[in-house]
Amino acid sequence: MRLVVVSGTGTGIGKTFITSALVRLLGERVRCVGWKPIETGVDEPPGDDFRRLHEASGFHVKQSKFPALYALRMAAAPSLAARREGRAVDFQRIRDCLNLACSGRGVVCLETAGGLYSPLTDHAVNADLVRHLAPDVHVLVAPNRLGVLHDVLSTVRAASADGTRIDGVILNQVDRESPSLEHASELQRHLVIPVWGPIPNLGSPPDELSAFGPILGFLLPALEPA
């Protein structure tokens, strides 16, 4: 199996919307599963984001192979939420689940919890998990609004400094009133990786391929079996 990791510049920016749409669209071409192993602010396990990705995966997913490993009640950084429950996020446990489930062909789209530099343990952040998992593709989601230039550029610079590869940036249009201000083209002036979007996120994931076409055009060749 191939692995796509979807991370973000922060929380509440539509990573699950983007990941669900990618799972549905990739699933029209290959066996594709969406998974969020860590989720905070969960009132009743396994969690709303986990359920959305499970539904997007359709018949491709078996929940027993992709469990809600860390469905944490406190709406906080995973390190704090796990500590509150006397638990700790174990990177190898996540890797082991992927190894057990990835015996055949297909794609797993794994969504992280919070931003790329949100702490998962006392000593590690999401970027450390990304490097541990060594995905075939890693995309960064950011909200298309004022401040996104700083958030994306600072995240990409930090990732470059610690060796976390980012293959592309997806701008998510999370607010009808949020101005475009040509953020995508401005970011592209500063980055050598592709910038896609903004992707309309004003309802349910779009059925048409138009908004996601360039992203799929990048992902599909990168996810071809070796």
Backbone bond lengths (Angstrom), bond angles and torsions (degrees), N, CA, C in turn:
res aa  C-N    CA-C-N  psi(-1)  N-CA   C-N-CA  omega(-1)  CA-C   N-CA-C  phi
1 M - - - 1.455 - - 1.522 111.12 -
2 R 1.324 115.01 154.00 1.456 122.10 174.22 1.525 109.22 -101.11
3 L 1.342 115.35 151.64 1.459 120.47 -177.41 1.520 110.61 -120.47
4 V 1.340 115.56 127.53 1.463 123.33 171.45 1.517 107.08 -113.25
5 V 1.320 117.62 125.61 1.464 121.53 174.31 1.524 108.55 -105.04
6 V 1.330 115.11 130.19 1.466 121.97 176.43 1.524 107.27 -110.88
7 S 1.322 115.95 111.04 1.459 121.52 176.81 1.526 108.39 -113.69
8 G 1.323 117.08 -174.06 1.455 119.08 -177.42 1.509 112.56 -152.89
9 T 1.325 114.87 173.72 1.458 120.63 177.47 1.527 111.80 -83.72
10 G 1.332 117.23 -7.74 1.451 120.82 -179.12 1.509 110.16 -176.96
11 T 1.331 115.72 -163.82 1.455 121.12 -179.96 1.519 110.14 -107.90
12 G 1.333 116.44 156.09 1.456 120.97 178.45 1.518 113.55 67.94
13 I 1.327 116.86 32.85 1.472 120.62 -175.82 1.524 112.63 -114.67
14 G 1.346 116.99 6.82 1.452 119.63 175.57 1.519 115.66 94.45
15 K 1.334 117.66 23.63 1.469 119.13 178.21 1.525 111.36 -61.47
16 T 1.338 116.26 -38.70 1.470 118.72 -178.17 1.519 111.08 -68.44
17 F 1.323 117.34 -37.61 1.470 120.92 175.28 1.522 110.44 -58.66
18 I 1.324 116.83 -48.84 1.463 120.94 -179.22 1.516 110.76 -65.13
19 T 1.337 116.89 -45.85 1.463 119.83 -178.61 1.516 111.09 -63.11
20 S 1.340 117.89 -42.97 1.464 121.23 179.32 1.522 111.11 -61.04
21 A 1.324 116.24 -43.15 1.467 119.42 179.71 1.526 110.72 -64.21
22 L 1.329 116.93 -41.78 1.467 119.94 178.63 1.518 110.88 -63.05
23 V 1.330 116.71 -41.40 1.464 120.29 179.26 1.523 110.88 -61.58
24 R 1.338 116.38 -45.28 1.471 119.84 -179.61 1.523 111.02 -63.42
25 L 1.325 116.69 -44.20 1.460 119.91 -175.63 1.527 111.49 -74.07
26 L 1.324 117.52 -42.38 1.461 119.63 175.73 1.529 110.37 -64.24
27 G 1.350 115.53 -33.48 1.450 120.08 -178.87 1.512 114.00 -65.66
28 E 1.332 117.18 -15.48 1.464 120.24 174.79 1.520 111.51 -75.88
29 R 1.337 116.40 -13.53 1.469 120.84 -175.84 1.524 113.12 -117.93
30 V 1.345 116.07 -36.08 1.463 120.68 -179.22 1.524 108.26 -139.13
31 R 1.314 116.56 165.21 1.464 120.22 173.54 1.519 108.14 -68.40
32 C 1.326 116.85 120.09 1.462 121.07 -172.56 1.519 110.31 -134.17
33 V 1.321 115.80 134.45 1.458 122.93 -178.45 1.520 109.07 -125.25
34 G 1.327 116.61 134.03 1.454 121.77 174.03 1.511 110.56 -102.05
35 W 1.326 116.71 137.38 1.469 120.26 -173.95 1.516 110.34 -146.58
36 K 1.338 115.39 134.28 1.460 121.48 172.73 1.525 107.47 -124.40
37 P 1.322 117.77 95.60 1.464 120.10 -174.03 1.523 114.14 -72.37
38 I 1.338 117.06 -21.62 1.471 121.06 -179.44 1.523 107.90 -124.95
39 E 1.331 116.51 125.65 1.465 120.34 177.39 1.520 108.36 -144.43
40 T 1.318 116.51 134.97 1.461 121.30 178.56 1.525 109.61 -111.13
41 G 1.333 115.79 167.88 1.453 120.39 -177.88 1.516 112.50 69.05
42 V 1.334 116.92 32.51 1.464 122.57 -176.77 1.529 109.33 -93.44
43 D 1.345 117.12 113.42 1.463 120.72 177.16 1.523 111.29 -75.21
44 E 1.328 115.05 -41.33 1.466 120.48 -179.43 1.520 108.38 -137.97
45 P 1.336 118.21 113.95 1.459 120.54 -178.86 1.531 110.75 -56.37
46 P 1.366 117.30 148.70 1.461 125.90 13.74 1.525 114.77 -89.60
47 G 1.336 120.78 -9.17 1.456 122.31 -179.30 1.516 111.58 115.98
48 D 1.336 115.76 147.89 1.463 121.07 -175.87 1.525 112.33 -64.04
49 D 1.336 117.58 -43.85 1.469 120.05 -179.02 1.527 110.19 -64.35
50 F 1.325 116.21 -42.62 1.468 120.79 177.75 1.520 109.86 -57.57
51 R 1.335 117.05 -44.99 1.461 120.96 -178.80 1.520 111.40 -64.22
52 R 1.319 117.14 -41.57 1.466 120.03 -179.94 1.518 111.47 -61.78
53 L 1.319 116.70 -42.10 1.457 119.64 179.05 1.525 110.87 -70.07
54 H 1.328 117.10 -35.44 1.460 120.92 177.26 1.532 109.72 -63.22
55 E 1.344 116.72 -43.46 1.465 120.63 179.21 1.522 111.32 -66.30
56 A 1.326 116.84 -38.99 1.468 120.00 179.24 1.522 111.32 -64.48
57 S 1.334 116.21 -29.27 1.456 120.46 -178.43 1.523 112.35 -74.32
58 G 1.344 117.87 -19.81 1.450 121.70 177.94 1.517 112.04 59.88
59 F 1.323 115.17 -138.18 1.466 120.55 -175.93 1.521 112.15 -74.19
60 H 1.346 118.35 -6.35 1.459 120.09 -176.31 1.525 112.78 -73.13
61 V 1.333 117.83 -22.66 1.463 120.22 -169.29 1.523 111.85 -104.87
62 K 1.318 115.57 141.00 1.450 122.39 168.98 1.522 106.74 -115.37
63 Q 1.338 115.89 116.65 1.463 119.58 -173.17 1.523 111.76 -59.57
64 S 1.328 117.13 -28.85 1.459 119.26 -179.96 1.522 111.89 -63.87
65 K 1.332 116.70 -28.61 1.462 120.48 178.93 1.525 112.08 -83.86
66 F 1.314 116.76 -26.42 1.465 121.49 -179.19 1.526 108.57 -125.71
67 P 1.319 118.23 74.25 1.467 120.90 -177.59 1.526 112.12 -77.10
68 A 1.327 114.80 163.44 1.464 120.84 172.52 1.524 106.90 -79.15
69 L 1.315 116.19 87.94 1.466 120.75 -172.02 1.524 112.50 -63.21
70 Y 1.325 115.90 -42.67 1.464 120.39 -176.19 1.525 108.66 -132.45
71 A 1.347 115.81 81.90 1.463 122.34 175.19 1.527 106.46 -95.55
72 L 1.334 116.35 95.23 1.461 122.77 -168.23 1.527 110.75 -102.91
73 R 1.312 116.73 138.14 1.469 120.96 -172.10 1.532 113.25 -73.69
74 M 1.297 117.76 -41.09 1.463 120.11 -173.15 1.528 111.06 -71.46
75 A 1.328 116.24 131.40 1.462 120.76 176.72 1.526 108.58 -82.39
76 A 1.325 114.66 85.74 1.462 121.17 -175.67 1.516 107.89 -158.33
77 A 1.329 115.96 -179.75 1.461 119.89 174.81 1.524 109.03 -57.01
78 P 1.335 117.90 142.95 1.468 120.11 -177.46 1.526 114.19 -54.04
79 S 1.318 117.67 -35.65 1.466 119.30 -179.88 1.524 110.56 -61.70
80 L 1.322 116.67 -44.17 1.460 121.27 -179.18 1.529 111.22 -71.92
81 A 1.355 116.04 -42.65 1.463 119.73 -179.07 1.525 111.01 -64.05
82 A 1.337 116.98 -39.96 1.463 120.40 178.88 1.523 111.10 -67.91
83 R 1.323 116.68 -42.32 1.464 120.77 179.82 1.520 111.05 -60.85
84 R 1.331 116.70 -37.68 1.462 120.99 179.00 1.529 111.53 -60.01
85 E 1.331 116.71 -29.26 1.465 121.56 -179.29 1.522 112.37 -99.62
86 G 1.338 116.31 8.07 1.452 119.35 179.99 1.513 112.85 70.18
87 R 1.317 116.41 30.97 1.456 121.25 -178.02 1.532 108.97 -122.98
88 A 1.322 115.21 172.43 1.462 121.09 175.93 1.517 108.18 -147.08
89 V 1.321 116.23 137.89 1.460 121.26 178.52 1.524 109.35 -71.47
90 D 1.312 115.89 128.75 1.463 122.74 -178.14 1.522 108.72 -113.06
91 F 1.335 117.12 110.62 1.463 121.34 -178.63 1.527 111.88 -59.00
92 Q 1.324 116.39 -40.06 1.462 118.92 -176.38 1.525 111.16 -67.20
93 R 1.321 117.18 -30.83 1.472 119.87 176.69 1.528 110.32 -62.88
94 I 1.321 116.96 -40.21 1.461 120.90 177.20 1.520 110.05 -66.34
95 R 1.332 116.54 -44.33 1.463 121.49 178.41 1.526 111.25 -61.43
96 D 1.332 116.70 -40.05 1.457 120.38 -179.60 1.523 111.42 -64.38
97 C 1.338 116.97 -40.15 1.469 119.93 176.98 1.524 110.81 -60.89
98 L 1.324 116.43 -42.43 1.462 119.86 178.09 1.522 110.61 -63.89
99 N 1.315 117.23 -42.91 1.458 120.46 -179.45 1.525 111.90 -62.28
100 L 1.343 116.71 -39.74 1.461 120.71 179.94 1.524 111.72 -69.56
101 A 1.334 115.68 -36.01 1.458 119.84 -174.87 1.515 112.68 -85.44
102 C 1.315 116.73 -22.09 1.462 120.50 -170.58 1.525 111.74 -97.18
103 S 1.324 116.47 49.49 1.458 119.71 179.58 1.525 112.52 -86.94
104 G 1.326 116.64 -13.93 1.468 119.89 -178.82 1.512 111.62 -120.16
105 R 1.320 115.45 -168.75 1.455 119.82 178.95 1.526 110.19 -84.52
106 G 1.302 115.11 156.40 1.447 120.44 179.55 1.510 110.87 139.14
107 V 1.330 115.24 -169.98 1.464 121.74 -176.10 1.519 109.17 -133.91
108 V 1.323 116.61 138.43 1.460 123.08 169.28 1.518 107.61 -110.65
109 C 1.331 116.57 126.81 1.466 121.90 172.94 1.525 107.14 -103.98
110 L 1.315 115.90 108.82 1.462 121.84 -176.61 1.521 109.61 -102.21
111 E 1.324 115.79 123.41 1.470 121.37 178.35 1.523 109.85 -98.51
112 T 1.321 116.30 132.27 1.459 120.28 177.71 1.525 110.53 -84.03
113 A 1.314 115.92 167.04 1.462 122.25 178.92 1.524 109.05 -100.44
114 G 1.336 116.50 118.19 1.457 119.83 179.53 1.513 112.58 81.10
115 G 1.316 115.78 -161.24 1.459 121.20 -178.20 1.509 112.73 -81.37
116 L 1.325 115.77 168.77 1.461 121.06 -177.13 1.526 111.49 -60.53
117 Y 1.328 117.46 -27.21 1.461 120.33 179.88 1.530 112.71 -112.53
118 S 1.342 115.68 22.81 1.464 119.63 170.95 1.526 108.77 -73.45
119 P 1.337 118.51 136.25 1.470 120.45 -177.67 1.525 112.48 -72.36
120 L 1.326 115.40 133.74 1.461 122.05 175.87 1.523 111.40 -101.01
121 T 1.312 115.85 -31.47 1.465 121.93 176.90 1.523 107.24 -136.47
122 D 1.324 116.31 -176.45 1.469 119.79 178.43 1.522 111.94 -65.27
123 H 1.328 116.99 -20.11 1.458 119.50 -173.13 1.532 113.79 -129.81
124 A 1.330 118.55 5.12 1.465 119.96 -175.25 1.522 111.43 -141.85
125 V 1.313 114.75 149.97 1.462 122.71 179.27 1.531 108.89 -119.37
126 N 1.339 115.64 177.68 1.459 119.58 -179.65 1.526 112.82 -57.23
127 A 1.321 116.75 -35.59 1.467 119.31 179.64 1.524 111.05 -59.94
128 D 1.329 116.95 -36.23 1.464 120.25 176.94 1.523 110.76 -65.55
129 L 1.338 116.71 -38.63 1.460 120.26 177.07 1.528 110.78 -64.66
130 V 1.330 117.08 -41.84 1.468 120.37 178.93 1.526 110.16 -58.73
131 R 1.309 116.83 -46.20 1.472 119.36 179.49 1.530 110.85 -64.67
132 H 1.322 117.15 -36.96 1.461 121.03 178.99 1.529 111.13 -64.01
133 L 1.333 116.52 -39.28 1.463 120.41 -177.62 1.521 112.42 -80.49
134 A 1.344 117.20 -22.28 1.469 122.20 178.26 1.531 112.02 49.28
135 P 1.333 117.78 62.75 1.465 119.87 -176.33 1.527 112.27 -69.26
136 D 1.323 114.70 160.38 1.469 120.06 174.02 1.517 110.39 -71.14
137 V 1.332 116.93 -34.80 1.462 122.46 177.83 1.522 108.60 -140.29
138 H 1.323 116.23 138.12 1.463 121.93 175.48 1.520 107.91 -128.92
139 V 1.339 116.37 117.21 1.462 120.36 178.61 1.525 109.47 -114.12
140 L 1.317 114.73 145.57 1.459 122.75 -178.76 1.523 108.88 -108.48
141 V 1.332 117.37 125.61 1.463 122.77 178.17 1.526 109.26 -98.31
142 A 1.325 116.08 137.99 1.463 121.49 177.63 1.520 108.96 -140.56
143 P 1.330 118.49 147.41 1.458 121.02 179.68 1.529 110.88 -79.06
144 N 1.316 116.15 134.82 1.461 120.78 -178.89 1.534 109.11 -79.69
145 R 1.315 115.93 84.46 1.455 120.99 -178.92 1.524 108.77 -153.81
146 L 1.317 116.23 173.30 1.455 120.21 178.63 1.527 110.25 -56.75
147 G 1.318 116.28 135.66 1.450 121.74 -178.20 1.510 113.77 98.17
148 V 1.345 116.86 -9.74 1.459 119.19 -175.77 1.523 111.89 -67.98
149 L 1.327 117.70 -30.65 1.463 119.06 179.69 1.531 110.43 -61.68
150 H 1.322 116.08 -47.04 1.465 119.98 178.09 1.515 110.47 -62.92
151 D 1.331 117.46 -46.88 1.463 120.71 -174.95 1.527 111.42 -62.05
152 V 1.342 116.69 -44.02 1.461 119.58 -178.33 1.526 110.65 -70.47
153 L 1.320 116.77 -48.60 1.467 119.41 -175.76 1.522 111.75 -64.57
154 S 1.324 117.64 -39.31 1.467 119.27 179.19 1.523 110.42 -69.11
155 T 1.331 117.82 -36.98 1.466 121.06 178.39 1.521 110.89 -66.96
156 V 1.333 116.10 -44.48 1.461 119.74 -180.00 1.524 110.70 -64.41
157 R 1.339 117.59 -39.60 1.467 120.12 178.64 1.519 111.46 -65.22
158 A 1.332 116.25 -41.79 1.457 119.41 178.12 1.524 110.79 -63.62
159 A 1.328 116.40 -40.71 1.463 120.68 179.24 1.522 110.95 -63.96
160 S 1.323 115.99 -41.27 1.456 119.70 178.78 1.522 110.71 -63.10
161 A 1.325 116.58 -37.48 1.466 120.88 -178.01 1.522 112.23 -67.92
162 D 1.339 117.93 -34.33 1.471 118.53 -177.68 1.530 113.30 -103.28
163 G 1.334 116.20 7.86 1.457 119.73 174.26 1.510 115.38 82.10
164 T 1.338 117.40 21.49 1.464 121.50 176.70 1.527 109.09 -91.43
165 R 1.311 117.00 113.20 1.460 121.16 -176.89 1.526 110.85 -75.17
166 I 1.314 116.43 131.03 1.462 122.66 171.11 1.522 106.76 -118.06
167 D 1.325 116.97 126.56 1.464 120.44 -174.89 1.515 113.72 -95.82
168 G 1.327 117.77 -17.41 1.457 120.08 179.54 1.517 110.48 -174.91
169 V 1.332 115.55 162.08 1.463 122.53 -179.56 1.523 108.40 -120.49
170 I 1.334 116.32 131.82 1.460 122.13 176.97 1.521 108.60 -112.41
171 L 1.328 116.48 119.92 1.460 120.80 175.53 1.529 108.87 -89.16
172 N 1.318 115.33 128.60 1.457 122.50 -176.04 1.523 109.12 -109.85
173 Q 1.335 116.47 122.69 1.470 121.11 -179.02 1.515 108.25 -83.45
174 V 1.334 117.18 96.94 1.460 121.38 -171.09 1.525 113.26 -95.52
175 D 1.325 118.35 -7.42 1.457 120.95 -172.43 1.516 108.98 -142.24
176 R 1.335 116.73 128.42 1.470 120.26 178.66 1.528 111.94 -60.32
177 E 1.315 115.70 -32.54 1.459 119.93 -175.66 1.519 113.24 -88.71
178 S 1.324 116.71 -7.56 1.459 119.23 -176.78 1.524 110.64 -73.66
179 P 1.329 118.45 123.18 1.461 119.99 -177.98 1.523 112.07 -71.53
180 S 1.317 115.62 149.31 1.461 120.01 179.45 1.524 111.05 -70.99
181 L 1.328 116.16 -52.50 1.463 122.34 -179.73 1.528 112.56 55.76
182 E 1.331 115.61 21.81 1.462 121.13 176.97 1.530 112.28 53.93
183 H 1.309 115.30 41.80 1.460 119.25 -178.36 1.522 112.17 -60.93
184 A 1.329 116.65 -40.65 1.469 119.35 -177.01 1.522 111.07 -61.32
185 S 1.326 116.23 -47.79 1.467 118.84 -178.25 1.524 111.17 -67.72
186 E 1.327 117.34 -33.61 1.468 119.77 178.87 1.528 110.62 -69.43
187 L 1.331 116.18 -41.55 1.461 118.93 176.87 1.518 111.04 -62.98
188 Q 1.334 116.05 -39.05 1.454 119.18 -178.08 1.516 112.16 -63.68
189 R 1.335 117.48 -25.50 1.465 120.82 176.12 1.525 111.78 -65.78
190 H 1.324 116.08 -25.81 1.470 120.54 -174.61 1.521 113.51 -104.06
191 L 1.330 117.45 -11.20 1.458 120.62 -173.47 1.527 111.18 -120.93
192 V 1.318 116.06 148.62 1.456 120.27 175.17 1.524 111.11 -94.48
193 I 1.328 117.97 -14.16 1.463 121.42 175.96 1.525 108.66 -86.23
194 P 1.342 118.41 154.71 1.463 120.02 -178.03 1.519 112.65 -69.04
195 V 1.334 114.91 147.46 1.462 123.09 174.52 1.521 107.29 -118.95
196 W 1.340 116.76 123.73 1.462 121.35 -178.01 1.519 110.60 -114.01
197 G 1.341 114.65 149.89 1.458 119.48 175.16 1.516 112.05 110.58
198 P 1.352 115.08 -168.01 1.465 125.76 7.06 1.526 112.80 -73.41
199 I 1.329 115.69 143.68 1.451 123.53 178.52 1.525 108.57 -89.67
200 P 1.339 119.10 123.80 1.469 119.88 178.18 1.518 111.19 -60.10
201 N 1.317 116.73 126.93 1.460 122.15 178.72 1.520 107.68 -133.82
202 L 1.323 115.02 66.27 1.460 120.58 -174.51 1.520 111.13 -118.99
203 G 1.311 116.71 16.08 1.457 122.24 179.98 1.506 108.90 -176.56
204 S 1.326 116.27 -138.99 1.463 120.41 177.74 1.517 109.61 -80.47
205 P 1.345 117.64 161.47 1.469 119.69 179.80 1.518 111.17 -54.98
206 P 1.319 118.46 135.32 1.464 121.36 -176.20 1.517 111.69 -66.50
207 D 1.323 115.88 142.88 1.457 121.01 177.91 1.522 111.06 -82.13
208 E 1.324 116.76 -28.77 1.451 119.37 -178.07 1.525 110.72 -77.07
209 L 1.318 116.16 157.72 1.454 121.31 -177.04 1.522 113.01 -90.75
210 S 1.326 117.57 -5.58 1.463 119.40 -169.16 1.527 112.51 -57.33
211 A 1.322 117.62 -47.83 1.468 119.68 -176.37 1.517 111.82 -69.60
212 F 1.336 116.65 -33.60 1.455 120.99 -175.62 1.524 112.93 -98.56
213 G 1.338 117.08 -2.35 1.453 120.17 -176.81 1.521 114.51 -52.64
214 P 1.342 118.92 -52.00 1.472 119.62 179.59 1.531 113.20 -61.83
215 I 1.341 116.96 -33.79 1.461 120.05 179.32 1.520 110.05 -68.30
216 L 1.339 115.76 -45.86 1.463 119.15 178.57 1.524 111.06 -63.64
217 G 1.333 115.63 -35.86 1.460 119.11 178.29 1.511 112.44 -62.27
218 F 1.325 116.40 -28.39 1.469 121.36 176.22 1.526 110.76 -83.09
219 L 1.335 117.25 -42.68 1.461 120.76 -173.42 1.519 113.58 -70.34
220 L 1.318 117.20 -44.56 1.462 119.60 -171.78 1.519 113.24 -59.03
221 P 1.338 119.95 -47.33 1.470 117.97 176.57 1.524 113.09 -63.77
222 A 1.342 116.58 -34.80 1.465 120.38 -179.01 1.521 111.66 -69.51
223 L 1.343 116.69 -20.91 1.460 120.52 -176.05 1.523 112.76 -103.94
224 E 1.324 116.51 8.60 1.460 120.12 176.58 1.524 109.40 -62.09
225 P 1.348 117.53 138.68 1.471 119.29 177.70 1.526 111.67 -57.50
226 A 1.320 115.59 143.13 1.461 120.58 -179.60 1.523 110.33 -68.56
